[in-house]
Structure formats: structure tokens, C-alpha cells
């Protein structure tokens, strides 16, 4: 390691994160498995395991550190996991949507990097209990690494644990009561000003499907509902463009959306996610 890399290694060690330098090849698995469950199912530890391909070691210096805290649970990063990070010397090599390790005035944090339309840079948590952190000159900060893998030492769940999860899930499903038509129309009006182009209405559609207010794939019915509820909106969609958005993780409930597996990435993904989350929270308030 060079002097900069040694400095970061020691800084992570001083923070109690037990860094490990990958100085040997890690076997590459021909098959990959993505594990993990939506956070709404409860307190199950993540079963995500990501093997490190040999090719990644050629990208640069990779360190392995422990995860502490729960601010990234909705991204599948849980306390007790280990994350593999590729060291970077500045944020110029970081893109919107990258999960990063940042130094905030000497403290270590793992968050998603995002630069908004005004050029302000943010660190976004994936747990609604935590607030986004704006990166300003008021607090010394630097991006020291990008997360390239998340793993656990024991990706296994007991039978009792799985039965407990299923019991909770079934109970919750039985308790779900679809929102009233009046509530649905209020939710649409609430977010209408945030929808600045037609396809963005897909975020509202997906949230309403998740809440049982719409049938999945009823794009024509949703468009008709919009035309009746907000007839003067400048960006009403057509059914075909909404249907084209229902691919990859966008074809799944909101908790399963993934930036890297969606028809839009980065700031666009965050825009869709934010609106869908706002509609979802409206029905929970």
C-alpha cells in the first residue's frame, strides 16, 4: 500500500472497524446469489453474500471493514456485515447512487452519494429513521472508498427464524386494507406538482399497486384515474410508457427496488423512489 492507503487503513483501524487488506486473490464464483429481505419483514439479519471476483483486485486497493449501525438497512447492509471497499482519493470517481465510505470530521459513515440538480452533494441513508447529510464546507469531509461487495460470515437462517418471518408476513397481508378512493385521489393530488414528466407517474402507480389500491398492470385504469383526478396536469402519461417502466426491480414492490437493477439510475432513480415513498407514507400517516 502507498502512504495514502496506509493512512486510510490506520484511520479505519482506529475507528474500530477491523480493516483487512486484500493482498491475495479471492476465488471467483461462476454463479452469484443475491440474498436479503425487505426491511418491513422485521429484524432478520441479512443473508446477503457477495463473493469477490479476482478481477476486482485489479481495480486498485481493496479493504474489508465491519459494518456498525443500521442506517443502510434498506440497502441490504446490516450491522455485523463486512463490506469490501475500493479506495478512492477524491469524489471525482464517485457517481450518483454509489454507496461510499466517507470521512466526516474524523468519523466514519457508510451512505449513498448523491449530487442534486443544484450541485449540492449529499450522503443518503437507507433507513427512514435517519436524515440525509449535506456535504458542505462547514464540516471537513472526504470520500475514501466505494462499496463493491457486502458479505456475512454465516449466510444462513434457522427454520424457526424463517417460520417467524412468514408468520409476520402472512399476518400483515391479512391486515392490509386498501385505501379508499378518496384517499387515493388525495395522494395523487399531493404529489402531482412533483411529477415533471409523464413516465414519472410510474412511481405513483407502483405505490398504489403496493397499497392494494390498483390492480397490477392496470395501466389504462391508472391513466383514466389521473385524467379524472388531475385533468389539467401538464404531464399526464399514456399507458404504454408506464408499461415500459415496469421492468427489472421496478416490476417489484418498492422495498425491493435497487438502483443497479432499474430502468433508471442515479439521480433519476432517487426521484422515482422519493415520489413512490411519499405516496406510501401518505397512507401510513
C-alpha positions as CSV (number, residue, x, y, z in Angstrom):
1,X,0.0,0.0,0.0
2,X,1.1,3.6,-0.6
3,X,1.2,6.2,2.1
4,X,-2.3,7.4,1.4
5,X,-3.7,3.9,1.5
6,X,-1.8,3.3,4.8
7,X,-3.3,6.4,6.2
8,X,-6.9,5.3,5.4
9,X,-6.1,1.8,6.7
10,X,-5.0,3.2,10.0
11,X,-7.9,5.6,10.2
12,X,-10.4,2.7,9.8
13,X,-8.5,0.6,12.3
14,X,-8.6,3.5,14.9
15,X,-12.4,3.7,14.3
16,X,-12.7,0.0,15.4
17,X,-13.8,-1.3,12.0
18,X,-11.1,-4.0,11.8
19,X,-9.9,-3.4,8.2
20,X,-8.3,-6.2,6.2
21,X,-6.1,-5.6,3.2
22,X,-6.9,-7.9,0.3
23,X,-3.3,-8.7,-0.8
24,X,-4.1,-12.1,-2.4
25,X,-6.5,-13.5,-5.0
26,X,-10.1,-14.2,-3.8
27,X,-11.8,-17.1,-5.7
28,X,-14.3,-16.2,-8.3
29,X,-17.6,-18.0,-8.2
30,X,-19.2,-18.8,-11.5
31,X,-22.7,-18.3,-10.1
32,X,-23.8,-15.4,-7.8
33,X,-26.7,-15.2,-5.3
34,X,-28.3,-12.1,-4.0
35,X,-29.8,-12.6,-0.6
36,X,-31.7,-10.4,1.8
37,X,-35.3,-9.5,2.6
38,X,-37.3,-6.3,2.7
39,X,-36.8,-4.4,5.9
40,X,-40.5,-4.3,6.6
41,X,-40.5,-8.0,7.4
42,X,-38.7,-7.4,10.7
43,X,-35.4,-7.9,12.4
44,X,-33.9,-10.7,10.3
45,X,-30.2,-10.4,9.8
46,X,-29.1,-10.0,6.2
47,X,-28.2,-13.3,4.4
48,X,-26.5,-11.4,1.6
49,X,-23.3,-12.9,0.5
50,X,-21.2,-11.5,-2.4
51,X,-18.1,-13.3,-3.5
52,X,-15.2,-11.1,-4.6
53,X,-14.1,-11.9,-8.2
54,X,-10.4,-12.0,-8.8
55,X,-10.9,-9.2,-11.4
56,X,-11.9,-6.7,-8.8
57,X,-8.5,-6.9,-7.2
58,X,-7.0,-5.4,-10.3
59,X,-9.2,-2.3,-9.9
60,X,-7.0,-0.9,-7.1
61,X,-6.6,-1.3,-3.3
62,X,-9.5,-3.1,-1.7
63,X,-10.1,-3.1,2.1
64,X,-12.6,-5.1,4.1
65,X,-14.3,-3.5,7.1
66,X,-17.0,-4.2,9.6
67,X,-20.4,-2.5,9.5
68,X,-21.8,-0.8,12.5
69,X,-25.2,0.8,12.8
70,X,-28.4,0.3,10.8
71,X,-28.7,3.4,8.6
72,X,-28.3,1.4,5.5
73,X,-30.7,-1.5,6.3
74,X,-33.0,-0.8,3.3
75,X,-30.0,-1.2,1.0
76,X,-29.3,-4.6,2.4
77,X,-26.3,-3.5,4.6
78,X,-26.7,-4.6,8.1
79,X,-24.8,-4.2,11.3
80,X,-22.4,-7.1,11.6
81,X,-21.8,-7.4,7.8
82,X,-18.5,-6.9,6.3
83,X,-18.1,-4.6,3.3
84,X,-15.4,-4.6,0.7
85,X,-14.4,-1.1,-0.4
86,X,-12.3,0.2,-3.3
87,X,-10.2,3.1,-2.1
88,X,-10.5,6.4,-3.9
89,X,-8.6,9.6,-3.4
90,X,-11.5,12.0,-4.1
91,X,-15.1,12.1,-5.1
92,X,-14.4,12.7,-8.8
93,X,-14.5,8.9,-9.3
94,X,-17.8,8.5,-7.5
95,X,-21.1,8.5,-9.3
96,X,-24.7,9.2,-8.1
97,X,-26.0,6.1,-6.5
98,X,-22.7,4.7,-5.4
99,X,-22.5,3.5,-1.8
100,X,-19.5,5.1,-0.2
101,X,-17.4,5.2,2.9
102,X,-16.9,8.8,4.0
103,X,-14.8,10.7,6.5
104,X,-16.9,13.3,8.2
105,X,-14.7,15.4,10.5
106,X,-12.8,12.2,11.5
107,X,-15.9,10.0,11.8
108,X,-16.6,7.0,9.6
109,X,-20.0,6.6,7.8
110,X,-21.4,4.5,5.0
111,X,-24.1,6.2,2.9
112,X,-25.2,6.6,-0.8
113,X,-23.6,9.5,-2.6
114,X,-25.9,11.9,-4.5
115,X,-25.4,15.3,-6.2
116,X,-28.7,17.1,-6.7
117,X,-29.8,19.4,-9.6
118,X,-28.3,22.4,-7.7
119,X,-24.9,20.8,-7.4
120,X,-25.2,20.2,-3.7
121,X,-23.7,16.9,-2.6
122,X,-25.4,14.6,-0.1
123,X,-24.9,11.3,1.8
124,X,-28.2,9.5,1.8
125,X,-29.2,6.8,4.4
126,X,-31.4,3.9,3.6
127,X,-33.4,3.9,6.8
128,X,-36.2,6.5,7.2
129,X,-35.1,7.0,10.9
130,X,-32.0,8.8,9.6
131,X,-31.8,12.1,7.8
132,X,-29.7,12.8,4.7
133,X,-26.3,14.6,5.3
134,X,-25.4,17.6,3.2
135,X,-21.7,17.9,2.5
136,X,-20.7,21.5,3.0
137,X,-17.6,23.4,3.9
138,X,-18.8,23.7,7.5
139,X,-17.7,20.1,8.2
140,X,-14.4,18.6,6.9
141,X,-15.3,15.6,4.7
142,X,-13.8,13.3,2.1
143,X,-14.9,10.2,0.2
144,X,-12.4,7.5,0.9
145,X,-13.9,4.4,-0.8
146,X,-16.7,2.9,-2.8
147,X,-18.5,-0.2,-1.5
148,X,-18.1,-3.0,-4.1
149,X,-19.4,-6.0,-2.1
150,X,-21.3,-6.9,1.1
151,X,-21.0,-10.2,2.9
152,X,-21.7,-12.1,6.1
153,X,-19.8,-14.9,7.8
154,X,-22.8,-17.1,8.1
155,X,-25.5,-16.6,5.4
156,X,-28.0,-19.0,7.0
157,X,-31.4,-18.6,8.7
158,X,-32.8,-21.2,11.0
159,X,-36.1,-22.9,10.3
160,X,-37.6,-21.2,13.4
161,X,-36.5,-17.9,12.1
162,X,-37.9,-18.4,8.6
163,X,-41.3,-19.6,10.1
164,X,-41.4,-16.5,12.3
165,X,-40.8,-14.2,9.2
166,X,-43.5,-16.0,7.2
167,X,-46.0,-15.7,10.1
168,X,-45.4,-12.0,10.4
169,X,-45.7,-11.6,6.6
170,X,-49.0,-13.5,6.4
171,X,-50.4,-11.7,9.3
172,X,-49.5,-8.3,7.8
173,X,-51.0,-9.3,4.4
174,X,-54.3,-10.3,6.1
175,X,-54.4,-6.9,7.9
176,X,-53.9,-4.8,4.8
177,X,-57.0,-2.8,3.9
178,X,-56.9,-1.0,0.6
179,X,-57.2,2.8,0.9
180,X,-60.4,4.5,-0.1
181,X,-60.9,6.1,-3.5
182,X,-61.0,9.5,-1.8
183,X,-57.6,8.8,-0.1
184,X,-56.1,7.7,-3.4
185,X,-57.2,10.9,-5.1
186,X,-55.8,13.0,-2.3
187,X,-52.4,11.1,-2.5
188,X,-52.3,11.8,-6.3
189,X,-53.0,15.5,-5.8
190,X,-50.4,15.7,-3.0
191,X,-47.5,14.6,-5.3
192,X,-48.8,15.9,-8.6
193,X,-46.6,19.0,-8.5
194,X,-43.5,16.8,-8.1
195,X,-44.2,14.9,-11.3
196,X,-42.4,16.8,-14.0
197,X,-42.7,14.3,-16.9
198,X,-45.1,11.6,-17.9
199,X,-43.1,8.4,-17.0
200,X,-42.5,9.7,-13.5
201,X,-46.2,8.8,-12.8
202,X,-45.0,5.2,-12.7
203,X,-43.7,5.9,-9.2
204,X,-47.2,6.8,-8.1
205,X,-48.7,3.7,-9.9
206,X,-46.2,1.4,-8.2
207,X,-47.0,2.8,-4.8
208,X,-50.8,2.4,-5.3
209,X,-50.4,-1.2,-6.5
210,X,-48.3,-1.9,-3.4
211,X,-51.1,-0.5,-1.2
212,X,-53.8,-2.6,-2.9
213,X,-55.4,0.5,-4.4
214,X,-54.8,-0.6,-8.0
215,X,-54.5,-4.0,-9.8
216,X,-51.1,-4.7,-11.1
217,X,-50.7,-4.0,-14.9
218,X,-53.9,-1.9,-15.0
219,X,-52.1,1.0,-16.7
220,X,-55.2,2.1,-18.6
221,X,-57.2,2.3,-15.4
222,X,-54.5,4.3,-13.7
223,X,-54.2,6.7,-16.6
224,X,-58.0,7.2,-16.5
225,X,-57.9,7.8,-12.8
226,X,-55.2,10.5,-13.3
227,X,-57.2,12.2,-16.1
228,X,-60.2,12.3,-13.8
229,X,-58.3,13.5,-10.7
230,X,-55.8,16.0,-12.2
231,X,-57.2,16.7,-15.6
232,X,-55.2,19.9,-16.1
233,X,-51.8,18.4,-15.2
234,X,-49.2,19.2,-17.9
235,X,-47.5,15.8,-17.9
236,X,-50.3,13.1,-17.9
237,X,-48.9,9.8,-19.1
238,X,-50.0,7.2,-21.6
239,X,-50.4,3.6,-20.6
240,X,-47.6,2.4,-23.0
241,X,-44.9,4.5,-21.4
242,X,-45.8,3.4,-17.9
243,X,-45.8,-0.3,-19.1
244,X,-42.2,0.2,-20.4
245,X,-41.1,1.3,-16.9
246,X,-42.3,-1.9,-15.3
247,X,-39.1,-3.9,-15.8
248,X,-36.2,-5.1,-13.6
249,X,-36.7,-4.2,-9.9
250,X,-39.4,-1.6,-10.8
251,X,-41.6,-4.6,-11.5
252,X,-41.4,-5.4,-7.8
253,X,-42.7,-3.8,-4.6
254,X,-41.0,-0.6,-3.6
255,X,-38.8,-2.2,-0.8
256,X,-37.2,-4.4,-3.5
257,X,-36.2,-1.5,-5.8
258,X,-32.5,-1.4,-6.5
259,X,-30.6,1.4,-8.1
260,X,-28.3,-1.0,-10.0
261,X,-31.3,-3.0,-11.3
262,X,-33.7,-0.4,-12.6
263,X,-34.6,1.2,-15.9
264,X,-33.2,4.5,-14.5
265,X,-30.2,5.0,-12.3
266,X,-28.6,7.7,-10.1
267,X,-30.5,10.9,-9.6
268,X,-33.4,9.6,-11.7
269,X,-33.8,6.5,-9.6
270,X,-33.8,8.7,-6.4
271,X,-36.5,10.8,-8.0
272,X,-38.8,7.9,-8.7
273,X,-38.1,6.3,-5.3
274,X,-38.8,9.6,-3.4
275,X,-42.2,10.1,-5.0
276,X,-43.2,6.4,-4.5
277,X,-42.1,6.7,-0.9
278,X,-44.1,9.9,-0.4
279,X,-47.3,8.2,-1.6
280,X,-46.6,5.2,0.6
281,X,-46.1,7.3,3.6
282,X,-49.3,9.3,2.9
283,X,-51.3,6.2,3.5
284,X,-49.4,5.3,6.7
285,X,-49.8,8.7,8.3
